[in-house]
Amino acid sequence: MGDHYFAERPGAASRRRTVDLVLPDLHLRLDTDSGVFSPDRVDPGTRVLLETVPPPPQDGDLLDLGCGYGPIALTLAKRSPSGMVWGVDVNRRALEMAEGNAKAAGLDNVRFRLADEIDPALRFTAIWSNPPIRIGKAALHDLLLAWLPRLAPGGLAHLVVQKHLGSDSLQRWLTGQGFPTERIASRSAYRVLRVTSRTEGPTR
């Protein structure tokens, strides 16, 4: 895959460009760079997620897990102006791009941070994510088990995953971990999964 977008400090030489995110309710022009996820266009999975999920809660703390240069987090911030949006990523270059994109869009209700910079006591009313499937199944499971338990009671997570990259098996695994999960949309080989906050421990 070359220089991994999930590296903390990508080695790829900087080559900035601009992409547009156009949805029925918003238009964002986003700066991107080499070494971040999907630098040449808004990822199709991200677009499927943003076009199919219900509106986010109108207040509380909202999380974009694996935010990249910010299309999901900025959409959350636009759609939930009274909420506080947190974008989390391991890629420092992506976080810098996301911060610049938020400033350019005039959004002051969104913050971008490394995972260990987020208050561990913070609980989220919603999590939206195009998760980094290519980090491998074990690492992905660890990532989801680190963040999904931080859903507030009654909170929902929405994840978009390609079918051929394991969306169906992920749905079964999440349910087995105590997070009831259902498919709410399917388009262009992508599945959007709705994950309910855990009510009990993993099944045995």
Z-matrix of the N, CA and C atoms (Angstrom, degrees):
N
C 1 1.459
C 2 1.523 1 111.62
N 3 1.352 2 116.09 1 -1.31
C 4 1.450 3 118.04 2 -177.51
C 5 1.511 4 110.83 3 74.68
N 6 1.307 5 115.90 4 -140.75
C 7 1.459 6 120.53 5 -177.66
C 8 1.524 7 109.58 6 -75.57
N 9 1.335 8 116.14 7 116.64
C 10 1.458 9 120.33 8 -172.83
C 11 1.527 10 110.99 9 -71.36
N 12 1.322 11 115.59 10 132.27
C 13 1.460 12 120.17 11 177.26
C 14 1.513 13 111.75 12 -69.19
N 15 1.363 14 116.92 13 -14.58
C 16 1.459 15 119.12 14 179.30
C 17 1.529 16 111.61 15 -97.33
N 18 1.332 17 117.72 16 18.23
C 19 1.459 18 121.57 17 169.22
C 20 1.532 19 108.96 18 -81.56
N 21 1.327 20 115.81 19 147.80
C 22 1.468 21 118.74 20 -179.63
C 23 1.524 22 111.02 21 -65.83
N 24 1.323 23 116.35 22 -42.45
C 25 1.463 24 120.44 23 -179.77
C 26 1.533 25 108.27 24 -127.45
N 27 1.314 26 118.05 25 92.21
C 28 1.463 27 120.95 26 -177.34
C 29 1.523 28 111.93 27 -57.60
N 30 1.343 29 115.31 28 141.55
C 31 1.455 30 119.63 29 -179.84
C 32 1.513 31 113.91 30 -88.27
N 33 1.317 32 118.17 31 -11.13
C 34 1.467 33 121.19 32 -178.39
C 35 1.521 34 110.45 33 -63.58
N 36 1.321 35 115.56 34 139.14
C 37 1.460 36 119.89 35 176.77
C 38 1.529 37 109.59 36 -62.12
N 39 1.308 38 115.36 37 141.31
C 40 1.464 39 120.16 38 -179.03
C 41 1.529 40 110.61 39 -63.78
N 42 1.329 41 115.29 40 131.79
C 43 1.473 42 121.53 41 172.41
C 44 1.520 43 106.99 42 -145.24
N 45 1.294 44 115.41 43 92.44
C 46 1.462 45 120.23 44 -173.41
C 47 1.521 46 111.48 45 -77.21
N 48 1.304 47 115.16 46 146.95
C 49 1.459 48 122.70 47 173.75
C 50 1.522 49 108.17 48 -151.42
N 51 1.328 50 115.97 49 179.95
C 52 1.457 51 121.87 50 -175.15
C 53 1.520 52 109.57 51 -128.00
N 54 1.340 53 115.91 52 138.95
C 55 1.462 54 121.44 53 174.25
C 56 1.523 55 108.06 54 -126.11
N 57 1.318 56 115.37 55 159.18
C 58 1.463 57 120.61 56 178.92
C 59 1.519 58 110.16 57 -114.23
N 60 1.309 59 115.67 58 135.21
C 61 1.458 60 122.51 59 171.39
C 62 1.519 61 107.35 60 -110.16
N 63 1.319 62 115.49 61 110.23
C 64 1.460 63 120.90 62 -178.47
C 65 1.520 64 108.43 63 -116.16
N 66 1.325 65 115.78 64 117.25
C 67 1.456 66 123.78 65 177.75
C 68 1.529 67 107.73 66 -124.97
N 69 1.318 68 118.15 67 164.97
C 70 1.471 69 118.66 68 -178.09
C 71 1.526 70 113.89 69 -55.62
N 72 1.344 71 116.92 70 -29.83
C 73 1.460 72 120.11 71 -174.75
C 74 1.528 73 114.27 72 -107.87
N 75 1.330 74 118.11 73 1.77
C 76 1.463 75 118.02 74 -178.58
C 77 1.522 76 110.75 75 -164.12
N 78 1.324 77 114.96 76 161.28
C 79 1.462 78 123.13 77 174.52
C 80 1.515 79 106.69 78 -139.73
N 81 1.332 80 115.98 79 117.65
C 82 1.448 81 121.24 80 179.33
C 83 1.521 82 109.24 81 -119.80
N 84 1.306 83 116.37 82 132.75
C 85 1.468 84 121.83 83 171.27
C 86 1.522 85 107.36 84 -101.25
N 87 1.313 86 116.38 85 120.86
C 88 1.459 87 121.97 86 -169.02
C 89 1.525 88 110.82 87 -119.30
N 90 1.312 89 116.26 88 130.83
C 91 1.462 90 121.19 89 172.07
C 92 1.523 91 109.18 90 -80.71
N 93 1.320 92 115.98 91 137.94
C 94 1.462 93 121.44 92 176.97
C 95 1.529 94 108.53 93 -129.94
N 96 1.329 95 114.95 94 178.28
C 97 1.467 96 119.36 95 -177.95
C 98 1.521 97 108.56 96 -155.10
N 99 1.313 98 116.46 97 159.95
C 100 1.456 99 120.59 98 172.77
C 101 1.531 100 109.59 99 -60.07
N 102 1.328 101 115.95 100 151.00
C 103 1.457 102 120.19 101 177.95
C 104 1.509 103 114.28 102 84.07
N 105 1.347 104 117.88 103 4.78
C 106 1.463 105 121.50 104 174.11
C 107 1.528 106 107.84 105 -115.91
N 108 1.310 107 116.45 106 166.72
C 109 1.460 108 121.03 107 -177.49
C 110 1.528 109 111.55 108 -69.67
N 111 1.322 110 116.09 109 129.43
C 112 1.471 111 123.79 110 175.02
C 113 1.528 112 112.14 111 50.29
N 114 1.347 113 117.75 112 62.81
C 115 1.469 114 119.52 113 -175.29
C 116 1.517 115 114.93 114 -74.27
N 117 1.339 116 118.25 115 -18.23
C 118 1.459 117 120.25 116 -173.41
C 119 1.522 118 114.39 117 -95.99
N 120 1.313 119 116.99 118 -11.44
C 121 1.464 120 121.11 119 177.49
C 122 1.522 121 107.68 120 -165.59
N 123 1.315 122 116.64 121 158.40
C 124 1.461 123 119.83 122 171.63
C 125 1.525 124 107.09 123 -65.05
N 126 1.315 125 116.62 124 126.50
C 127 1.461 126 121.45 125 -176.04
C 128 1.533 127 111.04 126 -55.95
N 129 1.338 128 117.93 127 136.75
C 130 1.468 129 119.61 128 -179.57
C 131 1.526 130 113.75 129 -56.72
N 132 1.326 131 117.24 130 -36.03
C 133 1.459 132 119.66 131 177.82
C 134 1.521 133 111.84 132 -64.35
N 135 1.318 134 115.96 133 -41.57
C 136 1.464 135 120.03 134 176.18
C 137 1.520 136 110.31 135 -59.49
N 138 1.331 137 116.49 136 -43.31
C 139 1.460 138 120.17 137 179.82
C 140 1.533 139 110.97 138 -63.16
N 141 1.346 140 117.00 139 -43.26
C 142 1.469 141 119.86 140 177.95
C 143 1.530 142 110.15 141 -59.25
N 144 1.321 143 116.62 142 -44.55
C 145 1.467 144 120.19 143 178.97
C 146 1.529 145 110.58 144 -58.23
N 147 1.324 146 116.63 145 -50.54
C 148 1.460 147 120.82 146 -173.75
C 149 1.520 148 112.51 147 -69.24
N 150 1.329 149 116.91 148 -23.96
C 151 1.456 150 120.24 149 -179.81
C 152 1.522 151 113.63 150 -89.42
N 153 1.330 152 117.32 151 -9.86
C 154 1.463 153 119.14 152 -173.91
C 155 1.518 154 114.83 153 -120.03
N 156 1.331 155 119.50 154 -21.84
C 157 1.456 156 119.63 155 -176.40
C 158 1.525 157 111.22 156 -72.53
N 159 1.327 158 117.67 157 150.29
C 160 1.465 159 120.45 158 172.79
C 161 1.524 160 110.42 159 -65.96
N 162 1.324 161 118.14 160 163.63
C 163 1.461 162 120.21 161 177.75
C 164 1.527 163 110.96 162 -57.42
N 165 1.329 164 117.50 163 145.44
C 166 1.459 165 120.26 164 179.20
C 167 1.517 166 111.45 165 -74.23
N 168 1.340 167 117.72 166 164.82
C 169 1.463 168 119.54 167 172.34
C 170 1.525 169 110.60 168 -55.14
N 171 1.299 170 116.52 169 148.22
C 172 1.462 171 120.50 170 -175.43
C 173 1.522 172 113.36 171 -88.10
N 174 1.316 173 117.71 172 0.74
C 175 1.460 174 120.52 173 173.42
C 176 1.523 175 108.47 174 -152.42
N 177 1.317 176 115.96 175 -178.97
C 178 1.449 177 120.65 176 -178.64
C 179 1.520 178 111.43 177 88.80
N 180 1.337 179 114.67 178 -176.20
C 181 1.456 180 121.96 179 -179.85
C 182 1.524 181 109.32 180 -97.07
N 183 1.325 182 116.13 181 129.70
C 184 1.455 183 123.62 182 -176.57
C 185 1.527 184 108.52 183 -119.80
N 186 1.319 185 117.74 184 143.50
C 187 1.464 186 121.73 185 -174.31
C 188 1.518 187 111.39 186 -122.30
N 189 1.330 188 115.76 187 133.01
C 190 1.460 189 122.99 188 165.59
C 191 1.518 190 106.37 189 -106.71
N 192 1.323 191 116.63 190 108.68
C 193 1.463 192 122.38 191 -176.29
C 194 1.524 193 109.21 192 -91.23
N 195 1.353 194 116.01 193 115.62
C 196 1.448 195 121.18 194 -174.20
C 197 1.514 196 110.47 195 80.94
N 198 1.330 197 116.28 196 58.30
C 199 1.470 198 121.76 197 -164.32
C 200 1.517 199 114.39 198 -76.31
N 201 1.347 200 118.30 199 -19.84
C 202 1.456 201 118.45 200 -176.43
C 203 1.514 202 111.12 201 56.72
N 204 1.334 203 116.86 202 -138.48
C 205 1.467 204 119.88 203 -178.80
C 206 1.525 205 112.77 204 -86.33
N 207 1.351 206 117.20 205 6.75
C 208 1.455 207 119.50 206 162.76
C 209 1.514 208 120.74 207 109.40
N 210 1.343 209 121.95 208 8.94
C 211 1.469 210 117.73 209 -175.98
C 212 1.524 211 114.29 210 -60.32
N 213 1.334 212 117.96 211 -39.86
C 214 1.464 213 119.79 212 -179.06
C 215 1.524 214 110.23 213 -72.97
N 216 1.322 215 116.91 214 -47.40
C 217 1.467 216 120.13 215 -178.38
C 218 1.524 217 111.61 216 -60.82
N 219 1.326 218 117.10 217 -41.12
C 220 1.466 219 119.56 218 -178.72
C 221 1.523 220 111.09 219 -70.54
N 222 1.326 221 116.98 220 -33.93
C 223 1.462 222 119.15 221 174.18
C 224 1.519 223 110.63 222 -64.91
N 225 1.331 224 116.90 223 -43.44
C 226 1.466 225 120.37 224 175.06
C 227 1.527 226 110.55 225 -56.66
N 228 1.330 227 116.42 226 -45.76
C 229 1.467 228 120.35 227 -177.77
C 230 1.525 229 111.43 228 -64.15
N 231 1.336 230 116.95 229 -36.86
C 232 1.470 231 120.82 230 177.13
C 233 1.527 232 111.07 231 -67.89
N 234 1.327 233 116.09 232 -42.27
C 235 1.463 234 120.24 233 -174.16
C 236 1.523 235 112.62 234 -82.13
N 237 1.317 236 117.44 235 -17.47
C 238 1.464 237 121.26 236 179.58
C 239 1.525 238 108.85 237 -129.37
N 240 1.322 239 118.22 238 70.77
C 241 1.463 240 120.63 239 -173.11
C 242 1.522 241 114.39 240 -64.52
N 243 1.337 242 117.44 241 -20.16
C 244 1.468 243 119.57 242 178.07
C 245 1.524 244 112.06 243 -94.25
N 246 1.313 245 117.40 244 -4.21
C 247 1.457 246 120.82 245 177.96
C 248 1.521 247 111.00 246 -89.01
N 249 1.331 248 115.71 247 171.12
C 250 1.458 249 121.98 248 173.04
C 251 1.523 250 107.62 249 -115.96
N 252 1.311 251 116.56 250 120.28
C 253 1.457 252 122.44 251 -176.05
C 254 1.522 253 109.64 252 -101.68
N 255 1.322 254 114.32 253 135.88
C 256 1.462 255 121.38 254 177.07
C 257 1.522 256 108.57 255 -117.84
N 258 1.326 257 116.60 256 125.44
C 259 1.457 258 121.76 257 174.13
C 260 1.518 259 108.84 258 -106.23
N 261 1.327 260 116.22 259 126.71
C 262 1.468 261 121.72 260 -176.82
C 263 1.522 262 109.31 261 -119.04
N 264 1.322 263 116.49 262 135.03
C 265 1.462 264 121.26 263 175.93
C 266 1.525 265 108.17 264 -155.64
N 267 1.337 266 116.06 265 161.95
C 268 1.459 267 120.73 266 174.74
C 269 1.526 268 111.37 267 -91.82
N 270 1.330 269 117.07 268 -15.16
C 271 1.451 270 123.29 269 -171.76
C 272 1.526 271 109.74 270 -91.19
N 273 1.329 272 115.98 271 108.22
C 274 1.460 273 119.72 272 -175.78
C 275 1.533 274 112.07 273 -64.97
N 276 1.316 275 116.96 274 -34.69
C 277 1.462 276 119.41 275 178.35
C 278 1.527 277 110.21 276 -63.84
N 279 1.331 278 116.46 277 -42.09
C 280 1.458 279 120.35 278 178.38
C 281 1.521 280 110.98 279 -62.74
N 282 1.328 281 116.90 280 -41.74
C 283 1.464 282 120.40 281 179.59
C 284 1.532 283 111.07 282 -62.30
N 285 1.321 284 116.92 283 -39.53
C 286 1.462 285 120.22 284 177.88
C 287 1.531 286 110.67 285 -64.16
N 288 1.340 287 116.35 286 -41.94
C 289 1.454 288 119.30 287 178.00
C 290 1.532 289 110.65 288 -63.22
N 291 1.327 290 116.08 289 -42.57
C 292 1.461 291 120.47 290 -178.85
C 293 1.524 292 111.48 291 -62.50
N 294 1.317 293 116.64 292 -41.61
C 295 1.465 294 119.90 293 178.43
C 296 1.525 295 110.77 294 -61.74
N 297 1.333 296 116.60 295 -42.81
C 298 1.453 297 119.96 296 177.79
C 299 1.518 298 112.32 297 -64.32
N 300 1.333 299 116.34 298 -37.97
C 301 1.460 300 120.10 299 179.66
C 302 1.526 301 111.54 300 -67.93
N 303 1.328 302 116.84 301 -37.26
C 304 1.468 303 119.74 302 177.15
C 305 1.526 304 110.47 303 -64.58
N 306 1.320 305 116.18 304 -42.20
C 307 1.461 306 120.02 305 179.60
C 308 1.524 307 110.16 306 -63.80
N 309 1.339 308 116.46 307 -43.98
C 310 1.463 309 119.93 308 -179.17
C 311 1.527 310 111.62 309 -63.70
N 312 1.335 311 116.66 310 -31.67
C 313 1.468 312 121.20 311 -179.82
C 314 1.519 313 112.57 312 -84.77
N 315 1.327 314 117.18 313 -4.62
C 316 1.454 315 120.80 314 179.21
C 317 1.519 316 113.55 315 72.15
N 318 1.328 317 116.21 316 28.51
C 319 1.467 318 121.05 317 -178.07
C 320 1.529 319 109.46 318 -101.30
N 321 1.329 320 115.99 319 118.26
C 322 1.459 321 119.75 320 -179.34
C 323 1.524 322 112.56 321 -110.24
N 324 1.329 323 117.34 322 9.43
C 325 1.471 324 120.70 323 179.44
C 326 1.523 325 110.96 324 -108.81
N 327 1.330 326 116.27 325 33.96
C 328 1.461 327 120.72 326 178.98
C 329 1.524 328 108.50 327 -142.49
N 330 1.331 329 115.83 328 139.27
C 331 1.453 330 122.92 329 178.87
C 332 1.527 331 108.79 330 -130.72
N 333 1.324 332 116.46 331 142.90
C 334 1.461 333 121.38 332 179.98
C 335 1.522 334 109.07 333 -117.81
N 336 1.350 335 115.68 334 129.27
C 337 1.451 336 120.86 335 -171.72
C 338 1.525 337 111.47 336 -145.42
N 339 1.332 338 115.11 337 156.94
C 340 1.454 339 120.72 338 163.20
C 341 1.524 340 108.47 339 -71.01
N 342 1.333 341 116.33 340 158.10
C 343 1.466 342 119.99 341 -174.36
C 344 1.522 343 112.19 342 -57.42
N 345 1.336 344 117.25 343 -42.45
C 346 1.468 345 118.76 344 -175.04
C 347 1.524 346 112.79 345 -77.12
N 348 1.324 347 116.84 346 -0.44
C 349 1.459 348 120.63 347 175.83
C 350 1.526 349 112.55 348 -95.19
N 351 1.332 350 116.44 349 -1.36
C 352 1.462 351 121.29 350 178.20
C 353 1.525 352 109.08 351 -92.60
N 354 1.305 353 117.47 352 130.84
C 355 1.462 354 122.46 353 177.87
C 356 1.534 355 109.58 354 -53.48
N 357 1.334 356 118.76 355 119.98
C 358 1.470 357 120.28 356 -177.86
C 359 1.518 358 113.58 357 -64.14
N 360 1.327 359 117.98 358 -16.19
C 361 1.467 360 120.42 359 178.34
C 362 1.526 361 112.48 360 -84.81
N 363 1.340 362 117.00 361 -8.71
C 364 1.462 363 120.34 362 -177.14
C 365 1.524 364 110.51 363 -68.22
N 366 1.328 365 116.24 364 135.13
C 367 1.461 366 121.96 365 176.49
C 368 1.528 367 108.58 366 -120.01
N 369 1.318 368 116.12 367 145.19
C 370 1.461 369 121.80 368 -169.84
C 371 1.516 370 111.46 369 -111.49
N 372 1.323 371 115.73 370 134.83
C 373 1.463 372 119.94 371 176.07
C 374 1.517 373 111.57 372 -78.25
N 375 1.330 374 116.73 373 -18.58
C 376 1.460 375 120.78 374 176.55
C 377 1.521 376 109.19 375 -156.69
N 378 1.325 377 115.48 376 147.32
C 379 1.459 378 122.88 377 172.00
C 380 1.525 379 107.21 378 -127.84
N 381 1.317 380 116.44 379 127.26
C 382 1.469 381 122.02 380 172.17
C 383 1.518 382 107.55 381 -117.44
N 384 1.328 383 117.04 382 139.11
C 385 1.458 384 118.32 383 -176.56
C 386 1.520 385 112.42 384 -158.44
N 387 1.318 386 114.99 385 139.34
C 388 1.455 387 123.58 386 160.99
C 389 1.524 388 104.02 387 -104.57
N 390 1.340 389 118.19 388 86.13
C 391 1.459 390 120.60 389 -166.12
C 392 1.524 391 112.27 390 -69.25
N 393 1.341 392 116.32 391 153.69
C 394 1.467 393 120.93 392 -177.10
C 395 1.527 394 111.57 393 -78.09
N 396 1.317 395 116.10 394 78.62
C 397 1.458 396 121.86 395 -176.00
C 398 1.526 397 111.34 396 -56.44
N 399 1.325 398 117.06 397 -34.66
C 400 1.465 399 120.48 398 -172.53
C 401 1.519 400 114.12 399 -75.22
N 402 1.323 401 118.58 400 0.13
C 403 1.465 402 118.95 401 172.75
C 404 1.525 403 110.90 402 -74.82
N 405 1.332 404 117.68 403 -8.92
C 406 1.458 405 121.33 404 179.64
C 407 1.519 406 111.36 405 104.04
N 408 1.337 407 114.83 406 152.38
C 409 1.463 408 120.00 407 -172.62
C 410 1.522 409 112.24 408 -61.72
N 411 1.322 410 117.71 409 -45.63
C 412 1.472 411 119.85 410 -176.92
C 413 1.525 412 110.73 411 -62.86
N 414 1.339 413 116.68 412 -46.04
C 415 1.462 414 120.05 413 -179.44
C 416 1.527 415 111.01 414 -66.47
N 417 1.338 416 116.38 415 -37.65
C 418 1.460 417 119.68 416 177.60
C 419 1.518 418 110.90 417 -63.17
N 420 1.328 419 116.35 418 -44.92
C 421 1.466 420 119.47 419 178.74
C 422 1.526 421 110.90 420 -60.84
N 423 1.321 422 116.43 421 -42.88
C 424 1.469 423 119.41 422 178.27
C 425 1.529 424 110.61 423 -60.80
N 426 1.324 425 116.10 424 -42.11
C 427 1.469 426 120.35 425 -179.85
C 428 1.526 427 111.07 426 -61.67
N 429 1.321 428 116.42 427 -47.26
C 430 1.463 429 119.82 428 -178.19
C 431 1.527 430 111.34 429 -67.49
N 432 1.328 431 116.94 430 -36.66
C 433 1.464 432 119.32 431 179.12
C 434 1.527 433 112.04 432 -73.21
N 435 1.318 434 117.26 433 -16.35
C 436 1.463 435 120.40 434 175.04
C 437 1.525 436 111.61 435 -80.22
N 438 1.351 437 117.26 436 -29.67
C 439 1.464 438 120.12 437 -171.52
C 440 1.516 439 114.39 438 -110.93
N 441 1.320 440 118.95 439 -36.95
C 442 1.466 441 119.03 440 -178.27
C 443 1.525 442 113.25 441 -61.22
N 444 1.345 443 120.23 442 -35.18
C 445 1.466 444 118.35 443 175.77
C 446 1.531 445 113.29 444 -63.52
N 447 1.321 446 117.49 445 -10.83
C 448 1.458 447 120.30 446 179.32
C 449 1.527 448 112.56 447 -90.98
N 450 1.326 449 116.68 448 6.54
C 451 1.461 450 119.37 449 168.83
C 452 1.524 451 109.53 450 -65.24
N 453 1.310 452 116.99 451 134.60
C 454 1.462 453 121.03 452 174.42
C 455 1.527 454 108.97 453 -66.94
N 456 1.325 455 117.67 454 156.61
C 457 1.470 456 119.17 455 175.93
C 458 1.523 457 111.27 456 -52.52
N 459 1.313 458 115.35 457 129.84
C 460 1.456 459 120.18 458 -177.43
C 461 1.512 460 114.35 459 82.68
N 462 1.338 461 117.27 460 -3.03
C 463 1.461 462 120.55 461 -179.95
C 464 1.516 463 111.96 462 -74.68
N 465 1.320 464 115.60 463 157.93
C 466 1.456 465 121.77 464 -178.49
C 467 1.523 466 109.74 465 -127.40
N 468 1.329 467 114.74 466 143.14
C 469 1.465 468 121.03 467 169.86
C 470 1.519 469 108.45 468 -111.50
N 471 1.320 470 116.46 469 143.39
C 472 1.465 471 122.24 470 173.69
C 473 1.528 472 107.99 471 -122.24
N 474 1.324 473 115.54 472 122.47
C 475 1.459 474 122.47 473 -178.52
C 476 1.519 475 108.95 474 -120.43
N 477 1.332 476 116.52 475 142.66
C 478 1.458 477 120.36 476 173.83
C 479 1.525 478 108.46 477 -114.01
N 480 1.345 479 115.77 478 130.68
C 481 1.465 480 121.73 479 -175.73
C 482 1.522 481 108.37 480 -142.31
N 483 1.324 482 116.67 481 138.12
C 484 1.456 483 119.82 482 175.09
C 485 1.524 484 110.40 483 -68.55
N 486 1.309 485 116.30 484 142.04
C 487 1.458 486 120.61 485 179.27
C 488 1.521 487 111.40 486 -58.44
N 489 1.340 488 117.06 487 -45.93
C 490 1.469 489 118.76 488 -175.60
C 491 1.523 490 112.49 489 -75.52
N 492 1.316 491 117.60 490 -6.60
C 493 1.463 492 120.96 491 174.18
C 494 1.531 493 111.76 492 -102.25
N 495 1.335 494 116.18 493 14.05
C 496 1.454 495 118.77 494 167.94
C 497 1.504 496 116.80 495 102.35
N 498 1.325 497 118.81 496 28.60
C 499 1.469 498 119.70 497 -178.39
C 500 1.526 499 111.70 498 -62.18
N 501 1.321 500 117.02 499 -40.41
C 502 1.465 501 119.36 500 -176.60
C 503 1.525 502 111.64 501 -69.24
N 504 1.338 503 116.38 502 -42.05
C 505 1.465 504 118.75 503 178.20
C 506 1.522 505 111.09 504 -68.42
N 507 1.335 506 117.02 505 -33.85
C 508 1.466 507 119.68 506 176.86
C 509 1.523 508 110.11 507 -65.29
N 510 1.322 509 117.06 508 -40.50
C 511 1.460 510 120.72 509 177.79
C 512 1.525 511 110.49 510 -58.70
N 513 1.313 512 117.16 511 -45.47
C 514 1.469 513 120.15 512 178.96
C 515 1.519 514 111.16 513 -65.03
N 516 1.315 515 117.23 514 -40.97
C 517 1.467 516 120.54 515 -178.26
C 518 1.528 517 110.62 516 -65.23
N 519 1.311 518 117.26 517 -43.88
C 520 1.466 519 120.25 518 -179.94
C 521 1.527 520 110.84 519 -61.33
N 522 1.311 521 116.56 520 -44.09
C 523 1.459 522 119.83 521 177.83
C 524 1.520 523 110.31 522 -60.57
N 525 1.321 524 116.74 523 -41.13
C 526 1.459 525 120.82 524 178.31
C 527 1.513 526 113.68 525 -66.00
N 528 1.326 527 116.88 526 -22.94
C 529 1.463 528 121.38 527 177.36
C 530 1.526 529 112.29 528 -85.93
N 531 1.324 530 116.76 529 3.61
C 532 1.456 531 119.96 530 177.90
C 533 1.504 532 114.42 531 95.23
N 534 1.351 533 116.85 532 10.98
C 535 1.459 534 121.49 533 177.36
C 536 1.529 535 107.94 534 -111.53
N 537 1.329 536 119.16 535 96.05
C 538 1.462 537 120.16 536 -179.99
C 539 1.528 538 110.38 537 -54.19
N 540 1.327 539 116.27 538 126.45
C 541 1.464 540 121.68 539 -172.21
C 542 1.515 541 109.93 540 -131.87
N 543 1.320 542 115.89 541 135.08
C 544 1.460 543 120.24 542 176.70
C 545 1.517 544 109.93 543 -137.87
N 546 1.317 545 115.74 544 153.52
C 547 1.455 546 121.24 545 175.82
C 548 1.518 547 108.28 546 -83.80
N 549 1.341 548 116.56 547 127.58
C 550 1.467 549 119.38 548 -179.89
C 551 1.518 550 112.53 549 -111.28
N 552 1.336 551 117.14 550 -11.35
C 553 1.464 552 119.79 551 179.33
C 554 1.514 553 108.73 552 -157.81
N 555 1.317 554 115.00 553 153.36
C 556 1.458 555 122.13 554 177.72
C 557 1.521 556 107.68 555 -146.63
N 558 1.326 557 116.13 556 123.48
C 559 1.460 558 120.14 557 -179.77
C 560 1.526 559 109.96 558 -155.91
N 561 1.322 560 116.02 559 132.60
C 562 1.476 561 121.84 560 173.81
C 563 1.523 562 112.10 561 51.73
N 564 1.320 563 116.21 562 45.40
C 565 1.464 564 123.30 563 177.93
C 566 1.527 565 113.36 564 72.14
N 567 1.329 566 117.79 565 7.22
C 568 1.459 567 121.03 566 175.84
C 569 1.520 568 109.82 567 -104.09
N 570 1.310 569 115.02 568 146.06
C 571 1.453 570 122.70 569 174.99
C 572 1.526 571 108.69 570 -117.85
N 573 1.323 572 115.93 571 136.03
C 574 1.462 573 120.56 572 172.43
C 575 1.522 574 107.46 573 -105.18
N 576 1.326 575 115.35 574 120.46
C 577 1.459 576 121.80 575 -177.58
C 578 1.519 577 109.98 576 -105.29
N 579 1.317 578 116.00 577 135.37
C 580 1.462 579 121.82 578 173.98
C 581 1.515 580 108.38 579 -104.29
N 582 1.322 581 115.75 580 123.12
C 583 1.462 582 122.62 581 -175.32
C 584 1.523 583 108.35 582 -113.88
N 585 1.321 584 116.04 583 126.37
C 586 1.466 585 121.41 584 -179.97
C 587 1.512 586 109.82 585 -92.98
N 588 1.325 587 116.59 586 146.44
C 589 1.457 588 120.50 587 179.55
C 590 1.516 589 111.32 588 -56.39
N 591 1.297 590 115.34 589 146.63
C 592 1.463 591 121.26 590 -174.06
C 593 1.523 592 111.55 591 -67.53
N 594 1.319 593 115.64 592 133.99
C 595 1.448 594 121.09 593 176.89
C 596 1.503 595 112.56 594 -107.94
N 597 1.329 596 115.68 595 -14.28
C 598 1.461 597 120.66 596 178.28
C 599 1.509 598 107.90 597 -155.76
N 600 1.347 599 116.32 598 175.81
C 601 1.455 600 120.53 599 -178.73
C 602 1.515 601 112.36 600 -73.45
N 603 1.355 602 117.15 601 176.98
C 604 1.460 603 120.80 602 178.21
C 605 1.516 604 111.65 603 -59.19
N 606 1.323 605 115.03 604 148.17
C 607 1.468 606 119.45 605 174.06
C 608 1.513 607 109.46 606 -75.29
N 609 1.283 608 116.11 607 154.73
C 610 1.478 609 121.17 608 -177.81
C 611 1.514 610 110.14 609 -110.53
